[in-house]
């Protein structure tokens, strides 16, 4: 009986030896008497595995292209000479394959004997014992003796490289199968590893025979995962032993949303292994998700609720009931004294959809106002506004996999290799296959130097000139007749298009006229526009370098205009794709965290919408939008806003104009912070409610491609409660009943009230693995690619995007422009990653400045420099770099004592109040001591740590953040 094996239904728990081929042409063959049919191009090795016929292998893995070096997978094929490797042999119609006979058995034993003759026989004490493919294959081929012994030259005395904090490299156990090298090249795309030498002298080398920490290795873990022996091994496994069970969950770092197997011993995580069945990451990972999970059990974790009357008093540890009662009584008393609008809540982009939903519900149903906001507005609210106005939906249009069909990739204001590294690896793979790359960014990012890709275009524009640039690109498209007229006529509003066309053809938008604004030569702009418009598939990916501007919303609409004009919407390989920064930025927006929108982006001013929510929640809902976070700060300073509930967000570090934020927090009569650490915001709190990490909770995250992924609890909450349970307790204490037994019930409620989530449930997620909303009757399995036939608003809408120069312009007093970004090893405010060995790569924020700017100021690499803006001053160590053009300086914001946001201003996007982090006019000068704010920070930090630990000196108990006084 002929059996057909669909490659889409392969088990993610099994390694099939070589990658799947998705050809529509089927090939039929016979393997060990079994007739099977597989797609053309499938290897014999994979075909056999699909039929549950196991052929021994060592150098093969189904995330790597066939290599054919180990020879263990040799088979006999009727009519063919010799014994070919099944991994490199594609199937043919009528082929008859034998995988087991005496001739093959002898060959395989001889091969294994050679491997073992230069391999330590310490299996019982080896950390890979029980999880070693070499050991497994020795058993599979029946190896019982090694005739050659260890006499003569061998590699058994090779020294172990322990330089990497997360894994060791023991070359004495290396079999030179090249899997690690190929994983670094094919999966990660870093090309940090190589095989050095020839013949017996062949060995794996990092960089130029450097230690791993000194090489270009980015510690993604692909090599560790690929290694079939204990040559590359996690130090956690070496120290703790092999895990005994695993739980599939979702990473809580960036917006890629990688799936992982948390491999456990009881309730202790031994290692995190990227899950091959994860639709966002396909078994790949980065240094954060793969290794930086130790913060979850760090000694700094808050495990007991605490309360105090004022921020200059020691904390008092109390039980959950007393803490919740204290918080509720404070909130009720403040509202009774100052009015209903005097309190509010902030949701988190790091917490689950269910937890975020409950916090905004708490504000609306128990606080009786709409004073709810989220850090997602601080980073990506222009995405929601701009895409809603032009395309009709507030989210990206594609899957990550879509990039593999893009012919021209435009990256604007994003640094994927640092902020979204797993997706960046996929993007780099497509670039190596020949896609063209255009980067629009003031700074030269690592994507521009992708190995084996040539000809990338870099438009190094001045910070704050994005809208002028996108208008110039569109001007070229229209003036040179590169638009997709058929798409525009069929899919776009005609009158809106004609008005936009007239606007964009104005000579002021030509690259020649815009050159004086952006600083980018006109011919570079014309070349980029032609590349994008002429590509069969052109895809745009953008990040916070687009949204965090005073014209962020205008720029998002400008990007949408460009995609509509060229017809790059509605199929794979194209689209408008925002790269979300934190793990649940998309979800926190979807769940109604904004003061003007209920879940599903439904406006509070719509009576029909309010009626549905009021019926479900049992209370009236205010029809007026509430306060955004900046409005809350201003009202607090004015004495009108008195209490705030903050779940999983560190506004004292992440929001701009830090001194204004601190003044607002000091003005509150009650600040309730729910988090896993004493973060910078919690130092101003009156109530501390311990939070739970992603490893301690059930729920869902929604990634940048609208993919809803399950988060599964792998260990009990250290403080006894998951975050959603704390919000439920607070609501009940305030007199508003919330009753849920499990987050699945919360998701069921979300589905009844949110049109794009109608078909989402935990049962459905478990069945499908993940779902990309909208998921409803029309799209029961979700919608990977949006806008295929139409837009939610009917026709695509072109928007007029006038360029308005930022108020943050350089002048004689502040001649430089500061822009900010992220680095691979650290995450957001650093509260998590600073409590891991990721500190080995980035233990302080530095200021990058161009050699010309450094020379003008007498600054050398490593000097301390003061950075002054109209908002404040801070001090950082200088790094002289040519990655930015003259006149532009750059820093990260992962360490609170750096004070990056002391100097960012409260300038913000015209439509959404998204702060303009990316453009701050500054002066830089050489200094010898910390800034006044940093000295104050150090003093306040020491005081709060002492108060946390009952008045005892606690300096040094938290990660060091101060370096300027060394």
N, C-alpha and C positions, 0 to 999 in steps of 0.2 A: 504494500500500500504506500503510495507516494505521500509524503508529509511535507507541507509548506510551513516554513518558519518565518514569521514576520519579524524583522529586526527591531521594530518599534516595541515589541512585547518582550524583549530580552530582560532578564532579571537584573536589577542593579546590584544585587548581592553577589553576582558571579562575574568572573573575569573570562571573557570569551576569546582572549588571545590577540585579536586584531580588531580594528574599528569596524563598525557596521557600514554597509554600503546600502544606499537607498534607491538603487536603480529599479525602474519599473519592469525591466526585462528579467525573467526568471530563468534559472539554470537548474536542470535536474541531474542528479548524480547518485551514485551508490557508495556508501561508506560502511564497511564491515557488514554488507548485506542489507543495510537499511537504505531505502530509497527516499531521498529528500529533495526539496526544491528551495532554493535560496536566491536572493537578488544577485544579478551579475556583478562580478568584481569581488564577491565574498571570498575570503581565503578558505582553503580546505580545513585549516585549524578551527576557524570560527564555525564553519558549517558542521563539523563534527561536534563541537561543543553545544551548538543549538540542538543537536539530536541526542544530547546527553552521552556522547562518546568522548571520553577524556583522553587526550593525547598529552603526554608529558611536555613541559615547556619551562624555560627559565628566562630567556631574554625577551619573551613576548608578553604584552599586556594590551588590553583592548582600548586604552587611551593613547597608545603609541602606534605609529606606523610600523609595519613588519620590518625586522632587521636581519633575522636569519643567521645569528652568530653562534647560538649555543648548540644547534644540531640535535637537540633532544626531541624535537617535534618531527623528526624525519618519518616519512610514511612510504609505503610502496604503492605505486600507481601503475595499473596494467597498461602496458604499451610504452612506458617511459623508462629511460635508463636510470640507474642508480636509485638512491633513496632521497628524494627531494625534501626540503624543509616545508612542512605544511603551512607555516605562517606566511611564506613568500609565494606560495603557489595558489593562484586563483582557480576557482572551480570552473569546470568545462562540462558541457552537455555530454552525458553518457560516460563520464569519468567513473572508473571503479577503483576505490581506494581501500587499502588494507592498513589498519593502524597497529595491529598486533600480530607478530609472528616471531619465530626464533631469531631470524636475521636482524629484525628491528630491535629485539630485546638485547641482543649481544652488542649492537652498536650503542644503544643508550647506556648500557652498563659501562662500556668502555669510556664513553664521554664523561659520565659521572665520576668514574674512577680518576680521570685526569683532573677534574675539578677538585675532588677531595684530597688529592695528593699535595695540594698547596693550600689547604684550608685547615685551621685549627680544629682538632677533634674534642671540643669542650662543650658539646651540646647541652649537657646537664646544667652547666653554670652559665651558659650563654643567655643574654637577655631576650633573645628571639626564640628561645626554646618554646615550642608549641605554636609558634607563628613564623616559621621559617620555610620558605619555598625550597631552598636547597635541601633541607632535611626531608621535606615531603617528597621531593623528586628522587632522593636516594632510596627512600622506601618504595616509591612507585615503580622504579626500574629493578628493584631487587638487588641492590648493591650490598654485598656481604663482606667484601675484602678490598683492600687497596694494596696492590702489589708493589708500588713504587716507593712507599715510605716517605720520610721527610729528609732523606740524605740529599746532599747537594744544595744547589741554590734554591731559595724559596723567599716568600714575602712574610713569613711568620713573625719577624721581629719589627715590622713596620710600626711606627709610632702613631698613636691615636691623636687626632686633632679635636680638642675639647674647647676650642675658642668660641664656638657659637653657644649662647646660653641655653638653647633649647634642644640641640641634638649633637651627637658626637659622630665623628667619622673615623672608623677603625679600618685602615687599609689592609690589615693582615687578614681580614675576612672577605675582602673584595674578590669577586669572581670575574670582574671586568666584563659584565654583560651589557654595559652601556645604557641600561635602563635609566639611571639617574641623569646621565648626560642628555639622553633623548627627552626625558621629561622636562628638564630645564630648557631645552631648545623648543620642543614642539608644544608643550602645554603652557609653560610659564613665559617663554619667549625672551628670557634674559641672556641665555648663552654664556652663563657664568662657569660652567663645567666643561671639561674636555678630556679626551683620552690622550695622555702624553706618552711618548715612547712607542716602540714597536715590539711585536713578538712577546717574549717572556717579560720584557721590561715595560710593557704597557701598564699604565695605571691611571686612575681617575685623579684629576687635578682641578682645583678651584683656581680660576684666574691664571696667573703666571706662577703656578705652584706655590700659591699663597695659602695662608690659613683662611678658613671659610669667612671669618669676620673681617678679614682684610681684602677680600675679593669683591666682585660685583654681585655675589649672592644676595638675594633679598629675603631669604628665609621663608619662602612661601610653603615649604614642606613637600613640594612635588617630588624632589629627589628621595626624601625619606620614605614617602609613600610608595615610590616605585621600587625601592631596593628589596631584592628577594632574600637578603641575608640580614645580619645585624651590623653590616658595615655602616650604614646610616641609620641611627636609632635614636628615638626620643629619649632624652634623659629622664623624663618622668617614668617611662617604662623600665629603664635600667634601674632606677631607684625603687620603684614600687612593684614591679612585676607585671605580668600580663593581665589585662582586663578580663572579666568573666561574663559581662553582658553589655549590651549597648541600647541606646535610645536615640531615635532620629529626632532632631530638633532644628532650629534655625538660628543662625548667628545673629548677635545683637550689636554688631558694629555698623558698617556702612549700609547704604541703600541697595547694595547688590542682592542681599538676602540669601546668602549661601546656606545650603542644607548640610548638616553635619551629623555624624554618628558620635554621640557622647559615649565613649567607651569607659565602662565603670568597673570598680570593685565595690560592691555594695552601693553606698550612696556617695562614694568618692570618685570624682572624675580622674581617670588616668591619662587619657588623651582625647583630643577632638580630631576625628578623621573626616575629611570632606566626603559627603555622601554622593556616590555616583548617580543616584537617581534624582538628585536635586536639579530641577529644570533651569535654575538660574546659574549654577556653577558647574554642573556635570562632573563633579568629583575633584574640582580644583579649589584652592584656598589661598589665603595670604597670611602673613606673619601674625596678624592680629587674631583672626578667627581660628587659625590652626593652633597657635601656641599661647596667646595672651589671655587665657581664661583664669589665671591664678588669682585675679582680683576678687573673684567670687567668694573665696575663703580667706581673704587677707585679714590680718589682725585688726585693721582699721574698721572693719565692717561694724555698723551700728546694729546691735542685737536686742536692745531694750528701749522702749519708749522713754522719753525724757521731757520734762517741763521746767519752766522757770518764769519768774514774773518779769524780768527785764534782762537785756543782753549783757549786763555787767555782773550778773549773778551766776554762781555755779549751777550746773544742770543737776536735776534731781531725778534719779531713776524711779519709774513707776510702772505699774502694770498697764496692760492695754486698755482696760476699762476706764481707769483713772485718767489716762492721757486723752482718750477720746472724749470723755465727759468734760475735761478741762477745756479742750479745744472747742467743743460745741457750745459750752456756756459762754466762752469768750466771744464767739461769733454772734450768738444771739444777743448778748449785751451790747455789742458794738452796733448792730443793726437797730436795736431799740433806741440807742442814743443818737446815732448819726444818720439813720435812714437805710432803706433797703439797698441802695446803690453803693454803700460804703465798704462792701466786701466783694471779693472775686476769687477766681481760681485759674491756675495755669496748668495745662496738660503737658505731657511729655512726648517727644518723638522717639524716646527710647523705650517707653512702655508699650504694652500690647494694644491692639485695637479695642479690645474689650475694656481695658482699664481706662483708656482715653475716653471712650464713650461714656463710661460711668462718671468721670470727673466733670465733663460738660453737662451731663444730666444732673449731677449734684448741684452745680451752679444754677441751672435753670429751674430745677424743680424744688430744691431745698433752700438755695440762697434767694430764689425768686427774682433773678435778674439775668442779664446776658453778658456779665463781665467775665467772660472766659476767652483765653487766648493761648497761643502755643508758640514754641520756638520755631515751628515750621513757617509761621508768618515772617519771622526774623530772617529766614533764609530763602524760602521759595514761594511766598505769597504772590509775587508778580507772575509766576508760572500759572497759577490758578486764574488770575485776572486776565492775563494776556491770551492764554489758550481758550478760555471760556468765550472771550469776545470774538475770536477769529475762527476757531474750529468747533466750539460748542461744548468742549469737555476739558476739565481741569487736570489733565494728566498726559503723560507721554503716550505716543501712538503705537509703539512697537514692542516686541520682545528683544531681549539682549541678543538672541540667536540671529535676529534679523540682520545684524551687522555683517554676517558672513555672506550676504548677497549684495552688500553695498559696493559700488564702484568708485565713489568719491565720498570720503568721510570728512566732515567739517566739525572741528572741535572748537567751541567758543567758550572762553572763560571757565575752563575745566582742566583738571590735571588728573586724568584717570589712573595713571600708574601709581599715584600716591593716595588718592581719595577713593578710587573704585578699582582696586588692583586686579581682581579676578576678571571683571569685564574688560579691563585694559589688556589682559593677556589674550582674550578672544579677539579684541580689536587688532592687536599686533599680528595675530595669526592671519587675519584678513589682509593686513598691509603687506605681509610677506608674500601673500598670494597675488599681489599686484594692485590692490586698491590704492587710489591716490589719497593723500592726506593734506588737509589745510587746517592749520592751527591759528586761531585769532586770539592772541593773548599778549599782554605786555612782557611776559616773562617766557624764556625759552624752557619748555617742559620736556621731560624725558621721552615722551612719546615721539618727539621729533628725531630722536636718535635710535629709533627702532632698528635692531640688527637686521641686515639683509633687506632693508627697504631704502630706496633712494628717491630723492626728488621731492621730499616734503616741503610744503610752502608754509612760511611763518609770517603772518601779518602782525608785527610787533607794534600794536597801536598804543597811543597814550591812554592811561587810565581815565575813564569817564567819557570816552568818545565812541562807545559801542554803537549808539544809534546812528551817528554819522557814518560809521563804517558799513552797517547793514543797509542803509539807504544807498550808499555808493555801489555796493554789490548789486542791489536790485536795479539801480540805474543802468548798469552795464547790461544786465539781463534784458531789460525792456528796450533800451536804445539800440542794442545789437540784434534784436529780434530772436533772442534765445528762449523766450517764454514758451510754455506749452499751451497753445491757443485752444486746442481741443479740450483739454482739461478745464481751462478757465471757463470756456463757453458752457460746458456741461455741468460743472460742479460748483461754480462760484457765482455770487451775486453780481450781475452785470453793472448796475449803476455804481456799486461800491468799487468795483474793479476800475471802471473808467475814471472815477474821481481819484483813485489812488494812482493810476497810470499817469494822469495829468500832473499830479503832485511829484511823483518820483522822477519824471522826465525833466523837471526843472533843472536848469544848468547848475544850480548851487549844489546838487547831489552828485555831480560827476566826480569821478575819482581825482581828477586834476584839481577841482576846487576843494574837495574834502581833504586832500593831502596836507594842507596847512593845519587842519584840525587834528587829524589822527597821527600825523607823522609817518604814514605808510606811503611809499612811492606809488603813484597812480598805476603804473604798469603792473605792479604786484597785485593790486586790487583787481585789475581787469583780468589778469591771468587766473586768479582764484575764482572769480565769477564765471568765467568760461569753463573752467574745470568742473565746477559744480553743476552748472546748467547743462553742459553737454554730456555728462555722465548718464549712462542708462539708468542707474539708481544712485541718487545722492541723498545721504543721510546727515542730519545735523544733530550733534550732541552738545549740550551746554550745561554749565554749572553755575556756581554762585558768582562767578565773574561776570555773569549776565544779569542775575537778579538783584544782587546787593549793590545797587546803584540808584541814584535819584531818578533815573529813567529806566529802571528795571522792567516795569510793565510795558513801556514803549518798545524796549528791545525784544521782549518775548513776542510781542505782536509783529515786530519787524522780521523776526526769524520765521514766524508763521506766514507772513506775506511772501517771503522768499520761497518757502516750500510750496505754497499755493501757486505762485507764478510759474514755477518750473514743473508742476505736476508731481512733486515728490511727496505724495501723501496717498495712503490707502493700499499699499502693497508691501511685501517684504523688501528689505534693503533700502528703505527710504525713511521719511518721517521726521518728526520734531520730538526730540528725546531729552527731557531734563534728567540729569544725573543727581538723584537725591543724596544728601550728605549723610544723614543718620538712618538707622535701620528702619524707623517707622515714620519718617517725614510724610510719606504719601498717606499712610494710615491715619495719622493725627489730623490731616486735612480732611480726609474722607469722613471721619467720625464726628465732625461738627465742632471742632475746637475754636473756630473763629467767632467773634462776638456778633456777627451779622448772619451766620449760617448755621442751621441745624445739620445733623448728619446727612450726607449725600448732597452737600452744597445747596440745600434748600433754604431760601431766605426767610428770616424770622418775620419779615413784613408781609408774607403771603398768608392770608387767612385760612386757605384750604390746607396748607402745610401745617400751620399751628393747630388746626382742628384735629388732624390725625395724631400729632404728638400729644396733645392735651388729652385725647381719648385714651391713649396708651399709658400715659404717665399719671393721669388723674389730677392734674393741677393746671391752672392757667399759665400760659407762657407769654412773657413780655414781648410786645411787637416792635420794640425799639432796639436797635443794635446796642450792645454794651461797650465797655471800654477796651481798647487795645492795650497791650503792655505799656507802651510809652505814655498813653493817657492815664493808666493806673499810676505810673511813677509821678507824673505831673500833679495828679490829684492828691497823691500821698504827701508830696512836698507842700501842697497848698492846704493840707489839713482836712481834705474832704474824703479821702479814701484811707481806711484804717485797718483792714485785715485782708490777708491773702493766704490762700492754700496753694502750695506749689508741690506738684508731684513729679519727681524725677527730672528736674530741670535746674540748672545752675545759672540763674540770670545775673548774679553778681559778677560772674566771670565772662559770660558769653555775650551779654548785651553791651551796646556801645555807650560811650561816655560814662565810664565806671563810677566816677565820683558823684554824678547825678543819681545813678542807680543806688549807690550806697546811702546817699542822703534820703532817698525815698524809702529804703528798707528800714533805716533808723527811725523814720517817721511813723512807722506802723505800730499800732498797739497790740497787734497779734499777727505774727508770721508763723504759719504751720508749714514745715518742710518734711516731706516724705521722700527719703533717699537712702541709698545703701552706705554712704559715707557722710562725714561732716564736711560738706563741700563749702564753697565760699558763701553761698546764700544762707546755708544753715547756720553760719556763724552769727547771723542777725536774727535767728529764729527764737520763738518762745516755746514752741512745741516741736519736738523731733519724733517723727514716726518712722521706725526702721522700714526700709524698702526691701524688695526681693530682686535678686538678679534673674536674668533670663533662664538660668539653670534651675530656678526654684519655682517656676510658675507654668501654668497652662495658658494658652491663648493663641493669637495670630499676629503676625507682622505683615504689612503690605510693602513690597519693595518698589523700586523706581519704575519697573515695567508693569505696575498694577497687579503684581502677583501676590496672592494671599497665601502665606505659608504657615503651617502649624508650628507652634512653639510648645514643647512638651516638657513637663517637669521631670528632672532626673534626680533631684535630691530635695529633701524637705526644706522649707524656708528657715533660714538661720534664726529669724526672729519670731517664727511661729505663724506668720500670716503672709499670704500673697498680697500684692498691691491692691487688687480689686476688692479683697475682703476688708481692707482698711477703709476704703472709700465707702463701702456698704455700711460699715459700722458708724462712720461719721454721719452719713445721711440719716440713719435710724436715730442717732443721738440728737439730731436736729429736728426730729419729728416727721421726717419724710421716709416712709417705709420702702426699703429695698430688700428684696429677698431672692437670692440666687444660691444654688448649691454648687454650681460649676460654671466656668466661663462659656461652656457650650450653650447654656441658657441665655447668656448675654448676647451671644452671636445670633441666636434665634430671634431675639428681640430686634437686634440691628437689622436683620433680614426683613422683618415685617415693616420697617419704617424707612428703609433706604433702598430706593429703586434699583441701584446698581448692584446691591447685595442680595436681591430677592432669592436667588437660588443657592446661596452660600450656607453651608452647615458643616459641622465637624465631620459628620458621616460622609458628606460629599467630598470634603477635603481629604479624608483618609482614603477614599476610593480613587480620587484622581491624582493625589499627591500635592497638587496646588491648583489654584484657579486665578485667572486674570479677569478682574471685573471689567465691564459689566457681566454679571451672571444672572440670567433671568429666563423666562420662558422662551424668549427668542434666541438666547445664547446659553443653553443649559450647561455647557462646559466652558463658559467664559469666552473672551474675545481677545486672542493674542494680538491681532492687528486691527487697529481701529480705522474707521472712516473708509472702509473698502468701497462702499457704494454711495454713501451719503454722509452728512454730518448731523449731529443731534439738533442743530439749529437750521437744518435744511440745506442751505447753500453756504459755502465758505465765504467769510467776510474779510475783505481787505481793510486794514486800518491805516489811517493817516498817522505817521510817526515823525513828527517834527523833532529835530535835534535841538535840545536846550542844554547849554553848557552847565555843568555842575557848579554850584556855588563854591565847592572845594577846588579852587584853582590855585596853582602856584603863583607866588608873587615875591617881592623882594624879601619880605619877612619870612615867608615859608616857601622856599624855592623848589622843594622836592615833593613828589607825590608818593605817598605810602600806599601799598596794596598788600593784602594778606592772603594766606592760604594754608593748606594742610601739608603734613608730611606723612610718609607711609607708616612709620612705626608708631605714631601717636594718633589718638582719636579725640576729636572735638576738644572739650575742656581738659582732657587728660586724666580725669578722675579715675578711670579704669586702667588705662595703659600705663600711667605713672606708677601704678602699684604692681607692675609686672617687670620682667627682665627686658622689656622693650626700651627701658631707660638706657640700655647699653648703646642704642643707636642715636637717641636724641634726648639728652638730659637737660637741655635748656633751649629756649627760643633765642634766635640770633637775628640780627639785622643784616640782610644782604644789601650791599650798595656797589655801584659800578666803580671800577678803578679810577675813572676820571673824577667822580664825585668824592671818592676817598682821598685822592691826591690833593684836591682843592682844599680839603679840610684837615690835612695832615693826619689822616686816619690810616692805620695799618691793620692788617688782619689780626683779630684777637683783641684789639683795643676796646675799652668801654666807651660807648657813645650815648649821649643824651638825645632823645627824639622828642621834639616839642611841637605841639599843634595848638590850635586855638582852644582845644578842650583840656589839655593837660600835658604832662611830661612824664617820660619813663626812661629807663636806662637799660640797654642791651649790649651784648658783645657784638662787635662788628665782624662780618665775613665779607671780604672783598670778592666780588663775583661779577662776571660779565653776562650773567643770565638775564639781567634787566638792561634796558637801554639807559644811557645817562639821564639823570633827572628823576628816575624811579627807584624807590627802595622797597624792600619786601621783608615781611616777617610772618612767623606762625603764631599761634595763640594757645598752645597746649599747656602752658605752665602759668598758673595764676599770678605768681609773683613777677612775671614779666611785664604785666600791665599793658598788654597790647591794646586793650579796649579803654585804657585811660586816655589814650590819644585819639581814638576814633570818635567822631562827632555824632550828634543826633540828627544830622542830615539824613533824609530818607526818601524812598520812592513816592512819587506824587500820588499814586493810586492806593497803595497798600501799607504805607509806613514801614516797608522793609528797609532796614538801615543801610546806609551807604558805606559799608565796611571797606569797599575796594578803592575808594578815593579819599585820601586825607592829605591835605597840604601840611608839610612838616619842614622843620629845620633839623639838621643833624650836626652835632659838634662833639669833640672829644671831651670826656669827663673823667673824674677819678672816684666818684662815689655814687651811691644809689640816689634816685630822685626822692623828693619829699614824700610822694605818695608811697613809694616802695618802703621807705623807713616806717611810715605809718602802718603799712600793710604788715610788715614784720612784727611790729609791736602788737597789733590787734590779733594777728595769727597766734602769737605766743600766748596772749591772754586767753583766747578762746580754747586753745588746746589745754591750758591749765584748768579752765572751768569745766571742760568736758571730762577731765580725769579727776574731778573732785578737788581742784585747787593745787594738785601736785604738778610739778614741772614736767610738761609732756613734750618739750621740744625734741625733735628727732623721731617722734613716734609716727609721723606722717612723712610722705615723700618730700624731699627737699625741693623747694621752689625758688630759693633765693641764691643767686650766684654773684650779684653785682657788688657785694661787699667783700669778695674774696681777695 
